[in-house]
Amino acid sequence: MLSNVDIWRCLEEGSIVIRPRPPKTRFAGASVDLTLSEEIRVFDTSKCPFIDYRLIEKEPDYLLKVTNPLRLIDGAPLILHPGKVIICSTVEWIEVPNSLAAEVHGRSSLARIGVLPHTAGKIDPGWKGRLTLEVSNVSEIPVALYPGVAICQLVFHQLISPADLSYKEALSKYQGQMGPSVAATRDEIG
């Protein structure tokens, strides 16, 4: 695992890209905090009584149909109610080199109040984009979330050898995403 010194050095060298570059105050001993974007998607229960997971692969825009975009403006919070999930993204654009993999972790300060960010967890070598997160409130009371709050932390792992199949070369779905992505099809990969 890379230390904060290693991460900062990789940022300086350009092998890891995080834009905008986080200040050193957002680094811990082996991680860097990423922040919540103002772009969010929320599930709309009036559009469907349930989510049919099988339709996600069959209908590329299925999740777009059952969610609504929301943009937080002027520093207004999103009130995340108990049991609710939002789809959001980080402000930061991330580029992971083929010699590293990364992981997204929650922040203990948010977990203590029931807010849990999640993504697929592992970020493959060669991945580029803004991270999409699924954030849920497992507490018993609503929580106000503001754009720019440190929503998750990123840790990096050195690979024993560089990957010869990067995320882009594997034709994976989410390369280059710019906001909260609910789904992508192979045809959308660029």
Phi, psi and chi 1 to 4 in degrees:
 res  aa     phi    psi   chi1   chi2   chi3   chi4
   1 MET       -  140.4 -178.8  180.0  -70.9      -
   2 LEU   -80.0  140.7  -88.1   59.4      -      -
   3 SER   -82.1  172.1   72.8      -      -      -
   4 ASN   -59.0  -34.6   62.2  -40.3      -      -
   5 VAL   -64.3  -44.4  173.1      -      -      -
   6 ASP   -64.1  -44.2  -61.8  -36.2      -      -
   7 ILE   -61.8  -46.5  -62.2  168.0      -      -
   8 TRP   -62.1  -42.0 -168.6  -98.9      -      -
   9 ARG   -61.9  -42.5 -175.0 -173.2   71.6 -111.1
  10 CYS   -64.4  -35.0  -71.3      -      -      -
  11 LEU   -66.1  -43.3  -73.2  169.5      -      -
  12 GLU   -62.7  -41.1  -69.8  -71.4  -43.2      -
  13 GLU   -75.4  -21.2  -64.6  169.5   -5.2      -
  14 GLY    90.4    4.8      -      -      -      -
  15 SER   -73.8  -33.6   58.2      -      -      -
  16 ILE  -105.9  135.6  -66.0  175.0      -      -
  17 VAL  -117.0  127.9  173.8      -      -      -
  18 ILE  -134.7  112.8  -56.9  177.0      -      -
  19 ARG  -123.9  130.2  -76.8 -169.4  -46.1 -100.6
  20 PRO   -68.2  151.0   23.2  -30.1      -      -
  21 ARG   -67.7  128.6 -176.5  175.7  -66.0  177.8
  22 PRO   -70.2  145.4   10.1  -10.1      -      -
  23 PRO   -69.7  160.6   24.4  -31.3      -      -
  24 LYS   -61.4  -20.1  -72.8 -165.6  174.8 -176.7
  25 THR   -68.1  -15.8   55.9      -      -      -
  26 ARG   -96.1   10.7  -72.3 -148.4  -37.6 -120.6
  27 PHE  -100.7  142.3  -77.3   76.5      -      -
  28 ALA  -112.4 -171.0      -      -      -      -
  29 GLY   -59.9  -29.9      -      -      -      -
  30 ALA  -146.2   29.9      -      -      -      -
  31 SER  -156.0  168.5   65.6      -      -      -
  32 VAL  -135.7  135.4   57.6      -      -      -
  33 ASP   -79.7  141.1  -70.5  -18.4      -      -
  34 LEU  -115.2  155.2  -58.0  178.2      -      -
  35 THR  -112.9  156.3   57.5      -      -      -
  36 LEU   -76.3  128.4  177.8   65.1      -      -
  37 SER   -76.4  164.8  167.4      -      -      -
  38 GLU   -82.7   -7.2   58.7 -168.5   22.2      -
  39 GLU   -91.2  124.8  -58.3  168.8   67.2      -
  40 ILE  -139.8  151.4  -65.1  170.7      -      -
  41 ARG  -120.8  136.3  -68.1 -163.2   73.6   86.1
  42 VAL  -121.0  144.7  -66.0      -      -      -
  43 PHE   -73.2  139.4  -73.0   93.6      -      -
  44 ASP  -113.3  102.7 -175.2  -17.3      -      -
  45 THR   -69.6  -13.6   55.9      -      -      -
  46 SER   -77.1  -15.2   70.3      -      -      -
  47 LYS   -88.0  -21.7  -68.5 -177.2  177.0  179.3
  48 CYS  -162.2  145.1   67.4      -      -      -
  49 PRO   -75.9  -19.7   26.5  -31.6      -      -
  50 PHE  -160.5  163.8   60.7   90.0      -      -
  51 ILE   -97.7  125.7  -65.1  172.9      -      -
  52 ASP   -96.9  103.6 -172.7  -22.3      -      -
  53 TYR   -58.4  -32.4 -174.8   72.2      -      -
  54 ARG   -63.9  -29.3  -67.6  179.1  -56.0  169.8
  55 LEU   -74.9  -17.8  -68.2  178.9      -      -
  56 ILE   -61.7  -41.7  -65.9  170.4      -      -
  57 GLU   -77.5  -32.7  -73.6  -67.1  -41.3      -
  58 LYS   -79.1  -35.3  -68.3  178.8 -176.1  176.2
  59 GLU  -119.7  101.0  -63.1  179.7   29.2      -
  60 PRO   -55.1  -29.4  -21.7   29.9      -      -
  61 ASP  -101.4   14.3   59.8  -13.6      -      -
  62 TYR   -55.1  -51.9  176.6   73.9      -      -
  63 LEU   -69.0  -27.4  -75.0  176.4      -      -
  64 LEU   -64.3  -34.1  -73.4  173.1      -      -
  65 LYS   -71.5  -27.4  -69.3  177.3 -175.4  176.2
  66 VAL  -103.7    5.8  -59.9      -      -      -
  67 THR  -125.1  158.3   59.7      -      -      -
  68 ASN  -119.7  139.2  -67.1  -35.3      -      -
  69 PRO   -74.5  147.9   26.0  -30.8      -      -
  70 LEU  -142.4  134.8  176.7   65.9      -      -
  71 ARG  -120.2  122.6 -178.7  177.4  -72.0  -84.2
  72 LEU   -79.1  126.6  -58.8  175.7      -      -
  73 ILE  -122.2  153.7   55.5  171.3      -      -
  74 ASP    53.0   36.1  -61.3  -33.0      -      -
  75 GLY    72.5   12.9      -      -      -      -
  76 ALA   -69.3  143.9      -      -      -      -
  77 PRO   -84.4  161.0   33.7  -37.4      -      -
  78 LEU   -98.9  128.7  168.7   81.5      -      -
  79 ILE   -92.1  110.3  -53.4  -58.7      -      -
  80 LEU   -94.1  111.1 -174.9   58.1      -      -
  81 HIS   -82.1  157.1  -69.8  -87.0      -      -
  82 PRO   -55.0  137.0  -26.5   35.5      -      -
  83 GLY    78.2    0.9      -      -      -      -
  84 LYS   -96.0  153.5  -62.4  -64.2 -178.6 -176.7
  85 VAL  -126.7  137.2  174.7      -      -      -
  86 ILE  -119.2  155.9   60.4  168.7      -      -
  87 ILE  -110.4  123.1  -60.6  171.0      -      -
  88 CYS  -140.3 -177.2   57.6      -      -      -
  89 SER  -140.0  168.0   67.0      -      -      -
  90 THR   -83.8  156.5   60.2      -      -      -
  91 VAL   -67.7  -37.8  167.7      -      -      -
  92 GLU   -78.2  139.6  -63.6   81.1    7.4      -
  93 TRP   -89.3  131.0  171.6  -87.1      -      -
  94 ILE  -118.5  140.0  -51.2  -63.8      -      -
  95 GLU  -131.6  121.2  -64.8 -178.0   17.0      -
  96 VAL  -105.4  125.5  179.7      -      -      -
  97 PRO   -72.4  165.9   28.3  -34.5      -      -
  98 ASN   -67.5  -11.1  -76.0   -5.5      -      -
  99 SER   -92.6   -2.4   59.4      -      -      -
 100 LEU  -131.7  159.4  -60.5  175.7      -      -
 101 ALA  -127.9  160.6      -      -      -      -
 102 ALA  -133.2  163.6      -      -      -      -
 103 GLU  -134.8  145.8  -69.1 -178.2   59.0      -
 104 VAL  -100.1  130.9  174.3      -      -      -
 105 HIS  -125.3  154.5  -67.6  -87.8      -      -
 106 GLY   -74.8  168.5      -      -      -      -
 107 ARG  -104.3  135.2  -61.3 -173.3   64.5 -115.0
 108 SER   -61.1  -34.5   59.8      -      -      -
 109 SER   -63.6  -34.1   58.3      -      -      -
 110 LEU   -79.4  -38.6  -72.1  174.1      -      -
 111 ALA   -60.5  -34.9      -      -      -      -
 112 ARG   -65.8  -19.8  -71.7 -176.3 -179.4  112.0
 113 ILE  -108.6   12.1   59.0  171.9      -      -
 114 GLY    91.8    7.1      -      -      -      -
 115 VAL   -97.0  119.3  175.8      -      -      -
 116 LEU  -122.0  110.5  -54.8  176.1      -      -
 117 PRO   -82.7  147.1   29.5  -32.3      -      -
 118 HIS  -146.7  150.9  179.5   71.7      -      -
 119 THR  -144.5 -169.8 -171.0      -      -      -
 120 ALA   -59.7  -11.5      -      -      -      -
 121 GLY    96.2  -60.5      -      -      -      -
 122 LYS   -95.4  138.1  175.9  178.9   60.1   68.2
 123 ILE  -111.9  117.0  -58.1  167.3      -      -
 124 ASP   -71.8  155.9  -76.6  -45.4      -      -
 125 PRO   -55.3  138.2  -20.9   29.9      -      -
 126 GLY    86.5   -1.0      -      -      -      -
 127 TRP   -74.0  143.4 -172.4   83.8      -      -
 128 LYS  -138.5  139.2  -62.3  176.3 -177.4 -178.0
 129 GLY   148.2 -176.0      -      -      -      -
 130 ARG   -94.8  131.5  -72.5  173.4   53.7 -155.9
 131 LEU   -68.9  132.2  -65.9  172.8      -      -
 132 THR   -90.8  134.2  -68.6      -      -      -
 133 LEU  -123.1  146.8  -56.9  170.1      -      -
 134 GLU  -106.4  115.7  -56.8   80.1   32.3      -
 135 VAL  -112.3  127.5  177.3      -      -      -
 136 SER  -122.8  156.6   59.6      -      -      -
 137 ASN  -112.2  109.1  180.0   -5.1      -      -
 138 VAL  -100.5    8.5  -62.1      -      -      -
 139 SER   -85.5 -176.1   75.4      -      -      -
 140 GLU   -98.5   -3.9  -63.3  176.3    3.9      -
 141 ILE  -131.0  153.3   59.7  174.5      -      -
 142 PRO   -63.3  152.5  -22.2   33.6      -      -
 143 VAL  -128.0  133.6  175.7      -      -      -
 144 ALA   -87.4  124.8      -      -      -      -
 145 LEU  -115.1  134.1  -65.5  176.3      -      -
 146 TYR  -112.5  146.2  -67.3   85.5      -      -
 147 PRO   -58.1  140.2   -8.7   15.0      -      -
 148 GLY    90.7   -7.8      -      -      -      -
 149 VAL   -69.4  144.1   68.0      -      -      -
 150 ALA   -68.4  107.3      -      -      -      -
 151 ILE   -97.6  -25.5 -166.6   73.9      -      -
 152 CYS  -155.4  173.3   66.6      -      -      -
 153 GLN  -129.0  150.1   53.1 -173.7  -72.7      -
 154 LEU  -114.9  131.7 -162.5   58.9      -      -
 155 VAL  -119.6  150.2  -62.2      -      -      -
 156 PHE  -119.0  144.1  -67.7   89.7      -      -
 157 HIS  -122.6  133.3  -60.0  -82.8      -      -
 158 GLN   -77.2  131.6  179.8   72.9   46.5      -
 159 LEU   -83.0  149.1  -58.3  179.3      -      -
 160 ILE   -62.6  -37.9  -67.3  172.1      -      -
 161 SER  -139.6  150.3   60.2      -      -      -
 162 PRO   -60.0  143.6  -21.9   31.8      -      -
 163 ALA   -67.0  139.2      -      -      -      -
 164 ASP   -99.4    3.3   68.8   -7.5      -      -
 165 LEU  -132.7   94.9 -176.9   61.6      -      -
 166 SER   -80.1  170.1   73.3      -      -      -
 167 TYR   -56.1  -44.5 -166.0   84.8      -      -
 168 LYS   -65.5  -42.7 -177.1  176.7 -178.9  179.6
 169 GLU   -67.1  -25.0  -68.3  159.2  -20.5      -
 170 ALA   -80.8    2.2      -      -      -      -
 171 LEU    54.0   45.0  -64.0  177.2      -      -
 172 SER   -78.3  157.8  -62.5      -      -      -
 173 LYS   -68.0  -35.1  -66.2 -179.3  177.7 -177.5
 174 TYR  -109.3   17.0  -58.0  107.8      -      -
 175 GLN   -62.0  128.5 -178.5   77.8  -38.7      -
 176 GLY    78.9   15.3      -      -      -      -
 177 GLN   -62.7  144.0   63.5 -168.7   20.2      -
 178 MET  -110.0  -11.4  -67.9  -60.8  -65.7      -
 179 GLY  -156.7 -168.6      -      -      -      -
 180 PRO   -65.3  109.3   17.9  -23.5      -      -
 181 SER   -95.5  125.7  -63.1      -      -      -
 182 VAL   -88.6  -30.8  -68.9      -      -      -
 183 ALA  -170.0  158.8      -      -      -      -
 184 ALA  -144.6  150.2      -      -      -      -
 185 THR  -105.9  163.5   65.4      -      -      -
 186 ARG   -58.8  -29.8  -65.0 -100.5 -180.0 -142.2
 187 ASP   -68.7  -22.2  -65.1  -23.9      -      -
 188 GLU   -86.9   -7.7  -64.7  174.2  -48.3      -
 189 ILE   -71.2  130.9  -58.7  166.1      -      -
 190 GLY  -111.1      -      -      -      -      -
